[in-house]
Amino acid sequence: MREKLFTVEDHFQINGRGIVVTGQLEPDSPVFKVGSEVILVRPDGEEFVTEVIGIEHIKVINNQIFNRNRIGVLLKNINFKEDIPIGAEVFLDKS
């Protein structure tokens, strides 16, 4: 089972760390953390399974409204930002 976390709005590479994807969490998105397994679905339907190795809140306005925050997620074993294009969707793997 999978639950949608966010749609990729931007991506960039941090030298020595990896690829970061950014987006806005879906309303009522499930809780996830470093170590969570996620599924990345490209606009062409191709899927990648990877692990979250870092999470950063971006422009946190109100800590009470976590699900409306913008976030950046550092992903394991994704080497090229072209692998995860803008518009890809990120899902939490709940299986």
Buried (B, 14 or more C-beta within 10 A) or exposed (E): EBEBBBBBEEBEEEEEEBBBBBBBBBEEBBEBEEEBBBBBBBEEEEEBEBBBBBBEEEEEEEEEEEBBBBBBBBBBEBEEBEBBBBEBBBBBBEE
